[in-house]
């Protein structure tokens, strides 16, 4: 394959993804082109990758480009992981400026008013990348890791419905960390399926592979006791602030690790999570910070301290993690690429973001949904959920109109759609201030939002 990594100057993404690809025997002999607008950062990643290949003798060919068009010619696979501008200063604006106008949003990254502005900054850049893909490698698979995932995927596939564009997210991995402990059963003996919108998804099916027995009743019965004991992000933050290793906090056995720092607060920063579990009888795949961005009543019950602590912990984690080329595969991308090769066995990928097209009939056909996907040499086919739970589907539908208007704003450059997206947003309970809010955000983020005029 010819694989192009866009945004590879970010050592976290560039070196991490290269390390994953280098572990695959099936992909040996591939050309990997790394692309970034930061020439110095890109050269650093290429130097480390070249040294690794020379020492290991692995048969890959890595080239670096600052011109993505040159790299994209005849590519088989394109992987996108970019951010525009300085991530955390812009995120702080997305979060706090709408709050100044009285909008109660719990996080401000992917949903709510902040998520609208984040989407409006980054989606046009990714659409431009896809413009080039359609010109230089229209048959390539394009895997996107950038957020806000649903907004980006919906907009791209609205412009290019024929493009093989797939959104990838890490959040589904939480099930692997929690469910085996809840059920006291090895992960290999559990079959799980979750679906919804990205960061707004729930577990729908669970069974024991050895017996075929439905495991969901056991999850519902045992999950409350599990999360009463499970350390939360406030505990993780306290641990790393006292000098604890960030890498250790990624492990599955956090309870023994954080035994001395466990707070007295129950439910581990998951009060919103708990409400969904109790009222809808469904297990969310993410915590309060993410899922709370899409729900109007989240502000009332979400654990705001836990969310703020997660935000600080996240920044510490990124600053302390030393990017390197590893010897273990961490991303699902490699498994997908191997399955796309001719003659490879098909398998079910836990979560892909693709166009709905009746996979979840309760939602519009044009929205990008997150569902399991069957991956084979013929492509990626989403798993259908004809009986999606109506209660949770109603919450998802409440947000679909926002994504519709964001896509229209990006593709038509009409500011009125931005205001209307905010007015449709379940998290926004203000009206009169919205034109001024939009104007101030365009002014503060002019390099990325001036197309809205």
Sine and cosine of phi, psi and omega as CSV:
sin_phi,cos_phi,sin_psi,cos_psi,sin_omega,cos_omega
0.00,0.00,0.43,-0.90,0.26,-0.97
-0.97,-0.26,0.89,-0.45,-0.10,-1.00
-0.90,-0.44,0.78,-0.63,-0.01,-1.00
-0.92,-0.39,0.81,-0.58,0.03,-1.00
-0.95,-0.30,0.93,-0.37,-0.03,-1.00
-0.98,-0.19,0.85,-0.52,-0.12,-0.99
0.98,-0.22,0.27,0.96,-0.13,-0.99
-0.96,0.28,-0.15,0.99,0.10,-1.00
-0.93,0.38,-0.36,0.93,0.16,-0.99
-0.95,0.31,0.94,-0.35,-0.12,-0.99
-0.86,0.51,-0.55,0.83,0.00,-1.00
-0.86,0.51,-0.75,0.66,0.01,-1.00
-0.98,0.21,-0.74,0.67,-0.11,-0.99
-0.89,0.46,-0.82,0.57,-0.03,-1.00
-0.94,0.35,-0.61,0.79,0.02,-1.00
-0.89,0.46,-0.71,0.70,-0.03,-1.00
-0.95,0.32,-0.64,0.77,0.07,-1.00
-0.86,0.51,-0.69,0.73,0.02,-1.00
-0.86,0.50,-0.65,0.76,0.05,-1.00
-0.89,0.46,-0.74,0.67,-0.04,-1.00
-0.89,0.45,-0.62,0.78,-0.04,-1.00
-0.92,0.39,-0.31,0.95,0.00,-1.00
-0.99,0.15,-0.19,0.98,-0.11,-0.99
-1.00,-0.01,0.89,-0.46,0.09,-1.00
-0.94,0.35,-0.55,0.84,-0.02,-1.00
-0.90,0.43,-0.46,0.89,-0.05,-1.00
-0.99,-0.11,0.04,1.00,0.00,-1.00
-0.84,0.54,0.62,-0.78,-0.06,-1.00
1.00,-0.04,-0.06,1.00,-0.02,-1.00
-0.96,0.27,0.50,-0.87,0.17,-0.99
-1.00,-0.06,0.79,-0.61,0.02,-1.00
-0.89,-0.46,0.91,-0.41,0.02,-1.00
-0.98,-0.19,0.85,-0.53,-0.01,-1.00
-0.98,-0.22,0.70,-0.72,-0.14,-0.99
-0.77,-0.64,0.69,-0.72,0.13,-0.99
-0.30,-0.95,0.46,-0.89,0.05,-1.00
-0.99,0.14,-0.25,0.97,0.05,-1.00
-1.00,-0.02,0.99,-0.16,-0.12,-0.99
-0.90,0.44,-0.64,0.77,-0.02,-1.00
-0.91,0.41,-0.72,0.69,0.01,-1.00
-0.90,0.44,-0.63,0.78,0.00,-1.00
-0.90,0.44,-0.69,0.73,0.01,-1.00
-0.89,0.46,-0.58,0.81,0.03,-1.00
-0.89,0.45,-0.72,0.70,0.01,-1.00
-0.91,0.43,-0.68,0.73,0.00,-1.00
-0.89,0.46,-0.65,0.76,-0.01,-1.00
-0.88,0.47,-0.71,0.70,0.00,-1.00
-0.91,0.42,-0.67,0.74,-0.01,-1.00
-0.90,0.44,-0.68,0.73,-0.01,-1.00
-0.90,0.44,-0.68,0.73,0.02,-1.00
-0.89,0.46,-0.66,0.75,0.01,-1.00
-0.88,0.47,-0.70,0.72,-0.02,-1.00
-0.92,0.39,-0.61,0.79,0.03,-1.00
-0.91,0.42,-0.64,0.77,-0.03,-1.00
-0.97,0.26,-0.61,0.79,-0.08,-1.00
-1.00,0.05,-0.39,0.92,-0.05,-1.00
0.96,0.27,0.23,0.97,-0.01,-1.00
-0.95,0.32,0.69,-0.73,-0.12,-0.99
-1.00,0.09,0.96,0.27,0.13,-0.99
-0.80,-0.60,0.36,-0.93,-0.02,-1.00
-0.81,-0.58,0.88,-0.47,-0.06,-1.00
-0.92,-0.40,0.80,-0.60,0.07,-1.00
-0.81,-0.58,0.49,-0.87,-0.03,-1.00
-0.91,-0.41,0.64,-0.77,-0.01,-1.00
-0.65,-0.76,0.64,-0.76,0.21,-0.98
-0.99,-0.11,-0.26,0.97,0.06,-1.00
-0.98,-0.19,0.97,-0.26,-0.08,-1.00
-0.91,0.41,-0.50,0.87,-0.02,-1.00
-0.88,0.48,-0.63,0.77,0.03,-1.00
-0.90,0.43,-0.65,0.76,-0.02,-1.00
-0.95,0.33,-0.55,0.84,-0.14,-0.99
-0.97,0.25,-0.26,0.96,-0.06,-1.00
-0.84,0.55,0.86,-0.50,0.06,-1.00
0.88,0.47,0.44,0.90,0.05,-1.00
-0.94,0.34,0.52,-0.85,0.10,-1.00
-1.00,-0.08,-0.54,0.84,-0.07,-1.00
-0.65,-0.76,0.70,-0.71,0.09,-1.00
-0.83,-0.57,0.76,-0.65,0.00,-1.00
-0.87,-0.49,0.81,-0.58,-0.06,-1.00
-0.91,-0.41,0.80,-0.60,0.16,-0.99
-0.55,-0.84,1.00,-0.02,-0.06,-1.00
-0.78,-0.63,0.31,-0.95,0.24,-0.97
-0.69,-0.73,0.44,-0.90,0.03,-1.00
-0.94,-0.33,0.65,-0.76,-0.01,-1.00
0.94,0.35,-0.21,-0.98,0.03,-1.00
-1.00,0.06,0.89,-0.45,-0.23,-0.97
-0.82,0.57,-0.84,0.55,-0.15,-0.99
-0.97,0.26,-0.62,0.78,0.11,-0.99
-0.86,0.51,-0.65,0.76,0.03,-1.00
-0.94,0.35,-0.63,0.77,0.04,-1.00
-0.87,0.49,-0.66,0.75,0.03,-1.00
-0.87,0.49,-0.64,0.77,0.07,-1.00
-0.90,0.44,-0.71,0.71,0.01,-1.00
-0.85,0.52,-0.57,0.82,-0.09,-1.00
-0.99,0.13,-0.75,0.66,-0.21,-0.98
-1.00,-0.01,-0.53,0.85,-0.02,-1.00
-0.91,0.41,-0.73,0.68,0.10,-0.99
-0.86,0.51,-0.58,0.81,0.05,-1.00
-0.89,0.45,-0.58,0.82,0.04,-1.00
-0.88,0.48,-0.49,0.87,0.03,-1.00
-1.00,0.00,0.18,0.98,0.10,-0.99
1.00,0.01,0.19,0.98,-0.01,-1.00
-1.00,0.02,0.86,-0.51,-0.05,-1.00
-1.00,0.09,1.00,-0.06,0.09,-1.00
-0.87,-0.50,0.64,-0.77,-0.16,-0.99
-1.00,0.04,-0.24,0.97,-0.12,-0.99
-0.55,-0.84,-0.77,0.63,0.13,-0.99
0.99,0.15,0.41,0.91,0.02,-1.00
-0.97,-0.23,-0.80,0.59,-0.12,-0.99
-0.89,-0.47,-0.46,0.89,0.03,-1.00
-0.86,-0.51,-0.05,-1.00,-0.03,-1.00
0.91,0.41,-0.20,-0.98,-0.01,-1.00
-0.89,0.46,-0.67,0.74,0.01,-1.00
-0.87,0.50,-0.65,0.76,0.02,-1.00
-0.90,0.43,-0.53,0.84,0.05,-1.00
-0.89,0.46,-0.74,0.67,-0.04,-1.00
-0.94,0.35,-0.61,0.79,0.09,-1.00
-0.86,0.51,-0.70,0.71,0.02,-1.00
-0.87,0.49,-0.67,0.74,-0.05,-1.00
-0.93,0.36,-0.43,0.90,0.05,-1.00
-0.97,0.24,-0.75,0.66,-0.21,-0.98
-1.00,-0.03,-0.50,0.87,-0.08,-1.00
-0.89,0.46,-0.68,0.74,0.02,-1.00
-0.85,0.52,-0.59,0.81,0.01,-1.00
-0.91,0.41,-0.67,0.74,0.00,-1.00
-0.94,0.33,-0.57,0.82,0.11,-0.99
-0.88,0.47,-0.64,0.77,0.04,-1.00
-0.90,0.44,-0.64,0.77,0.08,-1.00
-0.86,0.50,-0.67,0.74,-0.01,-1.00
-0.94,0.35,-0.48,0.88,0.15,-0.99
-0.84,0.55,-0.70,0.71,0.00,-1.00
-0.94,0.35,-0.61,0.79,0.06,-1.00
-0.86,0.51,-0.70,0.71,-0.01,-1.00
-0.90,0.44,-0.46,0.89,0.01,-1.00
-0.99,0.13,-0.66,0.76,-0.18,-0.98
-0.96,-0.29,-0.35,0.94,0.00,-1.00
-0.41,-0.91,0.88,0.47,-0.15,-0.99
-0.89,0.46,-0.31,0.95,-0.01,-1.00
-0.99,-0.10,0.06,1.00,-0.04,-1.00
-0.95,0.31,0.48,-0.87,0.21,-0.98
-0.99,0.14,0.71,-0.70,0.01,-1.00
-0.88,-0.47,0.87,-0.49,0.01,-1.00
-0.94,-0.33,0.83,-0.56,-0.05,-1.00
-0.94,-0.35,0.77,-0.64,0.07,-1.00
-0.95,-0.32,-0.07,1.00,-0.06,-1.00
-0.98,0.20,0.50,-0.86,0.10,-1.00
-0.96,-0.29,0.34,-0.94,0.00,1.00
-0.96,0.26,0.89,-0.45,-0.21,-0.98
-0.85,0.53,-0.76,0.65,-0.08,-1.00
-0.92,0.39,-0.65,0.76,0.01,-1.00
-0.89,0.46,-0.72,0.70,-0.02,-1.00
-0.90,0.43,-0.76,0.64,-0.07,-1.00
-0.90,0.43,-0.65,0.76,0.02,-1.00
-0.89,0.46,-0.70,0.72,-0.03,-1.00
-0.93,0.38,-0.71,0.71,-0.01,-1.00
-0.88,0.48,-0.72,0.70,-0.05,-1.00
-0.97,0.25,-0.29,0.96,0.14,-0.99
-0.94,0.33,-0.64,0.77,0.02,-1.00
-0.98,0.20,-0.64,0.77,-0.07,-1.00
-0.78,-0.62,0.97,0.26,-0.05,-1.00
-0.90,0.44,-0.35,0.94,-0.01,-1.00
-1.00,0.09,-0.18,0.98,-0.05,-1.00
-0.95,0.31,0.67,-0.74,0.03,-1.00
-1.00,0.09,0.96,0.27,-0.10,-0.99
-0.96,-0.28,0.84,-0.54,-0.07,-1.00
-0.79,-0.61,0.78,-0.63,0.07,-1.00
-1.00,0.00,0.69,-0.73,-0.01,-1.00
-0.85,-0.53,0.70,-0.72,-0.03,-1.00
-0.68,-0.73,0.55,-0.83,-0.03,-1.00
-0.99,0.15,-0.26,0.97,-0.25,-0.97
-0.87,0.49,-0.48,0.87,-0.02,-1.00
-0.87,0.48,-0.36,0.93,-0.02,-1.00
-0.90,0.43,-0.31,0.95,0.01,-1.00
-0.87,0.49,-0.54,0.84,0.01,-1.00
-0.89,0.45,-0.63,0.78,0.01,-1.00
-0.91,0.41,-0.52,0.86,-0.02,-1.00
-0.97,0.23,-0.60,0.80,-0.13,-0.99
-0.99,-0.10,-0.75,0.66,-0.22,-0.97
-0.88,0.47,-0.67,0.74,0.03,-1.00
-0.86,0.51,-0.57,0.82,0.02,-1.00
-0.96,0.29,-0.67,0.74,0.03,-1.00
-0.85,0.53,-0.68,0.73,-0.07,-1.00
-1.00,-0.01,-0.13,0.99,-0.07,-1.00
0.80,0.61,0.73,0.68,-0.07,-1.00
-0.63,-0.77,0.66,-0.75,0.04,-1.00
-0.85,0.53,0.59,-0.81,-0.02,-1.00
-0.84,0.54,-0.56,0.83,-0.03,-1.00
-0.89,0.45,-0.33,0.95,-0.02,-1.00
-0.98,-0.17,0.20,0.98,-0.04,-1.00
-0.85,-0.52,0.78,-0.63,0.10,-1.00
-0.97,-0.24,0.83,-0.56,-0.08,-1.00
-0.79,-0.61,0.59,-0.81,0.13,-0.99
-0.65,-0.76,0.79,-0.61,0.05,-1.00
-0.83,-0.56,0.42,-0.91,0.01,-1.00
-0.32,-0.95,0.38,-0.93,0.03,-1.00
0.39,-0.92,-0.66,-0.75,0.16,-0.99
-0.96,-0.30,0.38,-0.93,-0.04,-1.00
-0.85,0.53,0.73,-0.69,-0.07,-1.00
0.89,0.46,0.21,0.98,-0.05,-1.00
-0.57,-0.82,0.83,0.56,-0.18,-0.98
-0.74,-0.68,0.42,-0.91,-0.01,-1.00
-0.71,-0.70,0.41,-0.91,0.12,-0.99
-0.94,0.35,0.77,-0.63,-0.03,-1.00
-0.94,-0.33,-0.56,0.83,-0.06,-1.00
-0.70,-0.72,0.65,-0.76,0.08,-1.00
-0.50,-0.86,0.73,-0.68,0.02,-1.00
-0.49,-0.87,0.34,-0.94,0.09,-1.00
-1.00,0.04,0.85,-0.53,-0.05,-1.00
-0.89,0.46,-0.60,0.80,-0.11,-0.99
-0.93,0.37,-0.51,0.86,-0.06,-1.00
-0.88,-0.47,-0.31,0.95,-0.09,-1.00
0.98,0.18,0.01,1.00,-0.05,-1.00
-0.94,0.35,0.61,-0.79,0.06,-1.00
-0.90,0.43,0.83,-0.56,-0.03,-1.00
-0.99,-0.13,-0.12,0.99,-0.09,-1.00
-0.90,0.45,-0.65,0.76,0.06,-1.00
-0.85,0.53,-0.60,0.80,0.03,-1.00
-0.92,0.38,-0.62,0.78,0.02,-1.00
-0.89,0.45,-0.73,0.68,-0.02,-1.00
-0.89,0.46,-0.57,0.82,-0.01,-1.00
-0.96,0.28,-0.62,0.78,-0.16,-0.99
-0.99,-0.14,-0.33,0.95,-0.07,-1.00
-0.86,0.51,-0.68,0.73,-0.01,-1.00
-0.83,0.55,-0.70,0.71,0.00,-1.00
-0.92,0.40,-0.60,0.80,0.03,-1.00
-0.88,0.47,-0.75,0.66,-0.07,-1.00
-0.97,0.26,-0.30,0.95,0.15,-0.99
-0.90,0.44,-0.52,0.85,-0.06,-1.00
-0.99,-0.16,-0.34,0.94,-0.10,-0.99
-0.94,0.34,0.79,-0.61,0.04,-1.00
-0.88,0.48,0.56,-0.83,0.02,-1.00
-0.96,-0.30,-0.08,-1.00,-0.07,-1.00
-0.94,0.34,-0.44,0.90,0.11,-0.99
-0.89,0.45,-0.61,0.79,0.05,-1.00
-0.93,0.37,-0.67,0.74,0.02,-1.00
-0.89,0.46,-0.68,0.74,0.01,-1.00
-0.88,0.47,-0.72,0.70,0.02,-1.00
-0.86,0.51,-0.64,0.77,-0.01,-1.00
-0.90,0.44,-0.75,0.66,-0.05,-1.00
-0.96,0.27,-0.50,0.87,0.06,-1.00
-0.91,0.42,-0.44,0.90,0.03,-1.00
-1.00,0.00,0.17,0.99,0.07,-1.00
0.99,-0.17,0.11,0.99,0.01,-1.00
-0.93,0.38,0.39,-0.92,-0.03,-1.00
-0.97,0.24,0.78,-0.63,0.07,-1.00
-0.89,0.45,-0.64,0.77,-0.04,-1.00
-0.86,0.51,-0.60,0.80,-0.02,-1.00
-0.91,0.41,-0.50,0.87,-0.04,-1.00
-0.94,0.33,-0.20,0.98,0.03,-1.00
-0.99,0.13,-0.21,0.98,-0.07,-1.00
-0.96,0.29,0.18,-0.98,-0.05,-1.00
-0.99,0.15,-0.46,0.89,-0.06,-1.00
-0.99,-0.13,0.95,0.30,-0.02,-1.00
-0.98,0.18,-0.39,0.92,-0.11,-0.99
-0.90,0.44,-0.76,0.65,-0.01,-1.00
-0.93,0.36,-0.58,0.82,0.00,-1.00
-0.88,0.47,-0.66,0.75,-0.11,-0.99
-0.97,-0.26,0.37,0.93,-0.08,-1.00
-0.83,0.55,-0.57,0.82,-0.05,-1.00
-1.00,0.09,-0.14,0.99,-0.05,-1.00
-0.90,-0.44,0.00,1.00,-0.08,-1.00
-0.86,0.51,0.79,-0.61,0.04,-1.00
-0.97,0.24,0.28,-0.96,0.01,-1.00
-0.98,0.19,-0.22,0.98,-0.06,-1.00
-0.96,0.29,0.74,-0.67,-0.02,-1.00
-0.99,0.10,0.20,-0.98,0.07,-1.00
0.91,0.42,0.26,0.96,0.32,-0.95
0.71,0.71,0.83,0.56,0.07,-1.00
0.90,0.44,0.50,0.86,-0.11,-0.99
-0.74,-0.67,0.74,0.68,-0.01,-1.00
-0.94,0.34,-0.59,0.81,0.10,-1.00
-0.93,0.36,-0.71,0.71,0.08,-1.00
-0.78,0.62,-0.73,0.69,-0.02,-1.00
-0.89,0.45,-0.65,0.76,0.00,-1.00
-0.89,0.46,-0.67,0.74,0.02,-1.00
-0.91,0.43,-0.67,0.74,0.03,-1.00
-0.87,0.49,-0.65,0.76,-0.05,-1.00
-0.97,0.24,-0.70,0.71,-0.12,-0.99
-0.99,0.14,-0.55,0.83,-0.07,-1.00
-0.96,-0.28,-0.19,0.98,-0.03,-1.00
0.84,0.54,0.67,0.74,0.00,-1.00
-0.70,-0.71,0.61,-0.79,0.01,-1.00
-1.00,-0.07,0.91,-0.41,0.07,-1.00
-0.91,0.41,0.43,-0.90,0.03,-1.00
-0.99,-0.14,0.04,1.00,0.03,-1.00
-0.62,-0.79,0.20,-0.98,-0.10,-1.00
-1.00,-0.01,-0.14,-0.99,-0.10,-1.00
-0.86,0.51,-0.61,0.79,-0.11,-0.99
-0.86,0.50,-0.71,0.70,-0.04,-1.00
-0.98,0.17,-0.82,0.58,-0.12,-0.99
-0.92,0.39,-0.45,0.89,0.00,-1.00
-0.93,0.36,-0.23,0.97,-0.01,-1.00
-0.95,0.31,-0.22,0.98,-0.16,-0.99
-0.90,-0.44,-0.05,1.00,-0.17,-0.99
-0.89,-0.46,0.76,-0.66,-0.12,-0.99
-0.89,0.46,-0.58,0.81,-0.07,-1.00
-1.00,-0.08,0.12,0.99,-0.04,-1.00
-0.89,0.45,-0.59,0.81,-0.05,-1.00
-0.83,0.55,-0.58,0.81,-0.07,-1.00
-0.92,0.39,-0.59,0.81,-0.19,-0.98
-0.88,-0.48,-0.18,0.98,-0.03,-1.00
-0.91,0.41,0.46,-0.89,0.03,-1.00
-1.00,0.08,1.00,-0.06,-0.11,-0.99
-0.92,0.40,-0.59,0.81,0.04,-1.00
-0.90,0.44,-0.72,0.70,0.01,-1.00
-0.87,0.49,-0.62,0.78,0.00,-1.00
-0.93,0.38,-0.70,0.72,0.05,-1.00
-0.89,0.46,-0.63,0.77,0.03,-1.00
-0.92,0.40,-0.60,0.80,0.06,-1.00
-0.88,0.47,-0.67,0.75,0.00,-1.00
-0.87,0.50,-0.68,0.73,0.03,-1.00
-0.94,0.34,-0.68,0.74,0.03,-1.00
-0.87,0.50,-0.64,0.77,-0.01,-1.00
-0.88,0.48,-0.69,0.73,0.02,-1.00
-0.91,0.41,-0.65,0.76,0.05,-1.00
-0.89,0.45,-0.68,0.74,-0.02,-1.00
-0.86,0.50,-0.71,0.71,-0.01,-1.00
-0.93,0.38,-0.59,0.81,-0.04,-1.00
-0.97,0.26,-0.50,0.87,-0.06,-1.00
-1.00,-0.04,-0.44,0.90,0.00,-1.00
-0.93,0.37,0.84,-0.54,0.03,-1.00
-1.00,-0.03,0.94,-0.35,-0.02,-1.00
-0.89,0.46,0.64,-0.77,0.03,-1.00
-0.37,-0.93,0.26,-0.97,0.10,-0.99
-0.99,0.11,0.92,-0.40,-0.08,-1.00
-1.00,-0.02,0.01,-1.00,0.01,-1.00
-0.91,-0.41,0.17,0.99,0.07,-1.00
-0.80,-0.61,0.50,-0.87,0.01,-1.00
-1.00,0.08,0.80,-0.60,-0.04,-1.00
-0.94,-0.34,-0.48,0.87,-0.05,-1.00
-0.98,-0.18,0.43,-0.90,0.01,-1.00
-0.97,0.23,-0.22,0.98,-0.09,-1.00
-0.81,0.59,-0.69,0.72,-0.06,-1.00
-0.88,0.48,-0.67,0.74,0.00,-1.00
-0.89,0.46,-0.62,0.78,0.03,-1.00
-0.91,0.41,-0.73,0.68,-0.02,-1.00
-0.88,0.47,-0.64,0.77,0.02,-1.00
-0.91,0.43,-0.63,0.78,-0.01,-1.00
-0.95,0.32,-0.42,0.91,0.02,-1.00
-0.97,0.24,-0.27,0.96,0.02,-1.00
-0.93,0.36,0.56,-0.83,0.00,-1.00
-0.88,0.47,0.70,-0.71,0.03,-1.00
1.00,0.04,-0.14,0.99,0.00,-1.00
-0.98,0.20,0.45,-0.89,0.02,-1.00
-0.97,0.26,0.58,-0.81,0.05,-1.00
-0.98,0.20,0.35,-0.94,0.05,-1.00
-0.39,-0.92,0.19,-0.98,0.00,-1.00
-0.98,-0.18,0.89,-0.45,0.08,-1.00
-0.99,0.13,0.73,-0.68,-0.11,-0.99
-0.88,0.48,-0.57,0.82,-0.07,-1.00
-0.42,-0.91,0.84,-0.55,0.16,-0.99
-0.73,-0.68,0.54,-0.84,0.05,-1.00
-0.97,-0.23,0.92,-0.39,-0.07,-1.00
-0.63,-0.78,0.15,-0.99,0.00,-1.00
-0.90,0.44,0.68,-0.74,-0.09,-1.00
-0.87,0.50,-0.90,0.44,0.01,-1.00
0.72,0.70,0.76,0.66,0.11,-0.99
0.98,0.22,0.22,0.98,0.11,-0.99
-0.91,0.41,-0.64,0.77,0.16,-0.99
-0.88,-0.48,1.00,-0.07,-0.11,-0.99
-0.85,0.52,-0.37,0.93,0.01,-1.00
-0.94,0.35,-0.23,0.97,-0.07,-1.00
-0.91,-0.41,0.35,-0.94,0.01,-1.00
-0.87,0.49,0.49,-0.87,-0.04,-1.00
-0.92,0.39,-0.43,0.90,-0.11,-0.99
-1.00,0.04,-0.12,0.99,-0.03,-1.00
-0.99,0.13,0.55,-0.83,0.11,-0.99
-0.99,0.13,0.82,-0.58,-0.01,-1.00
-0.93,-0.37,0.37,-0.93,0.08,-1.00
-0.96,-0.28,0.91,-0.41,-0.07,-1.00
-0.64,-0.77,0.29,-0.96,0.18,-0.98
-0.90,0.43,0.43,-0.90,0.01,-1.00
-0.72,-0.70,0.67,-0.75,0.10,-1.00
-1.00,0.06,0.87,-0.49,-0.08,-1.00
-0.95,-0.31,0.78,-0.62,0.02,-1.00
-0.50,-0.86,0.00,-1.00,0.01,-1.00
-0.88,0.47,-0.35,0.94,0.01,-1.00
-1.00,0.03,-0.09,1.00,0.05,-1.00
0.74,-0.67,-0.36,-0.93,-0.03,-1.00
-0.85,-0.52,0.85,-0.52,-0.04,-1.00
-0.88,-0.48,0.83,-0.55,-0.03,-1.00
-0.94,0.34,0.52,-0.85,0.06,-1.00
-0.99,0.11,0.70,-0.72,-0.06,-1.00
-1.00,-0.04,0.57,-0.82,0.03,-1.00
-0.80,-0.60,0.99,0.13,-0.09,-1.00
-0.93,0.37,-0.34,0.94,-0.04,-1.00
-0.89,-0.45,0.74,0.67,-0.01,-1.00
-0.88,0.48,0.67,-0.75,-0.05,-1.00
-0.84,0.54,0.82,-0.57,-0.13,-0.99
-0.90,0.44,-0.61,0.79,-0.03,-1.00
-0.88,0.48,-0.74,0.67,-0.01,-1.00
-0.96,0.28,-0.55,0.83,0.07,-1.00
-0.86,0.52,-0.57,0.82,0.03,-1.00
-0.89,0.45,-0.63,0.78,0.07,-1.00
-0.89,0.45,-0.68,0.74,0.00,-1.00
-0.89,0.45,-0.68,0.73,-0.01,-1.00
-0.88,0.47,-0.56,0.83,0.01,-1.00
-0.84,0.55,-0.47,0.88,-0.06,-1.00
-0.99,-0.15,-0.23,0.97,-0.08,-1.00
-0.87,0.49,-0.61,0.79,0.00,-1.00
-0.88,0.47,-0.52,0.86,0.04,-1.00
-0.90,0.44,-0.72,0.70,0.01,-1.00
-0.91,0.43,-0.59,0.81,0.05,-1.00
-0.86,0.51,-0.73,0.68,-0.05,-1.00
-0.96,0.28,-0.55,0.84,0.10,-1.00
-0.88,0.47,-0.71,0.70,0.02,-1.00
-0.86,0.51,-0.68,0.73,0.01,-1.00
-0.91,0.41,-0.63,0.77,0.03,-1.00
-0.89,0.46,-0.68,0.73,0.00,-1.00
-0.92,0.40,-0.70,0.72,-0.12,-0.99
-0.99,0.14,-0.33,0.94,-0.01,-1.00
-0.90,-0.43,-0.16,0.99,-0.02,-1.00
0.87,0.48,0.50,0.86,-0.03,-1.00
-0.99,-0.15,0.89,-0.46,-0.05,-1.00
-0.90,0.43,-0.49,0.87,-0.02,-1.00
-0.87,0.49,-0.52,0.86,0.04,-1.00
-0.93,0.36,-0.51,0.86,0.05,-1.00
-0.91,0.42,-0.74,0.67,0.02,-1.00
-0.87,0.49,-0.67,0.74,-0.01,-1.00
-0.93,0.37,-0.55,0.84,0.06,-1.00
-0.90,0.44,-0.62,0.79,0.05,-1.00
-0.93,0.36,-0.63,0.78,0.01,-1.00
-0.92,0.38,-0.48,0.88,0.03,-1.00
-0.99,0.11,-0.25,0.97,-0.14,-0.99
-0.95,0.31,0.82,-0.57,-0.03,-1.00
-0.86,0.51,-0.44,0.90,-0.06,-1.00
-0.99,0.17,-0.34,0.94,-0.08,-1.00
-1.00,-0.03,0.88,-0.48,0.00,-1.00
-0.89,-0.46,0.38,0.92,0.08,-1.00
-0.89,-0.46,0.36,-0.93,0.00,-1.00
-0.71,-0.70,-0.82,0.57,-0.14,-0.99
-0.86,0.51,-0.54,0.84,-0.09,-1.00
-0.99,0.13,-0.17,0.99,-0.20,-0.98
-0.90,0.44,-0.68,0.73,0.05,-1.00
-0.85,0.53,-0.66,0.75,0.03,-1.00
-0.92,0.40,-0.65,0.76,0.04,-1.00
-0.86,0.51,-0.72,0.70,0.01,-1.00
-0.88,0.48,-0.69,0.72,-0.01,-1.00
-0.89,0.45,-0.67,0.74,-0.02,-1.00
-0.94,0.35,-0.57,0.82,0.05,-1.00
-0.93,0.36,-0.63,0.78,0.06,-1.00
-0.89,0.45,-0.64,0.77,0.00,-1.00
-0.92,0.38,-0.69,0.72,-0.03,-1.00
-0.94,0.33,-0.49,0.87,-0.07,-1.00
-0.88,-0.47,0.63,0.78,-0.13,-0.99
-0.81,0.58,-0.66,0.75,-0.03,-1.00
-0.84,0.54,-0.40,0.92,-0.08,-1.00
-0.92,-0.40,-0.34,0.94,-0.07,-1.00
-0.91,-0.41,0.06,1.00,-0.06,-1.00
-0.93,0.36,-0.24,0.97,0.06,-1.00
-0.91,0.42,-0.29,0.96,0.01,-1.00
-1.00,0.06,-0.17,0.99,0.10,-0.99
0.82,0.57,0.00,0.00,0.00,0.00
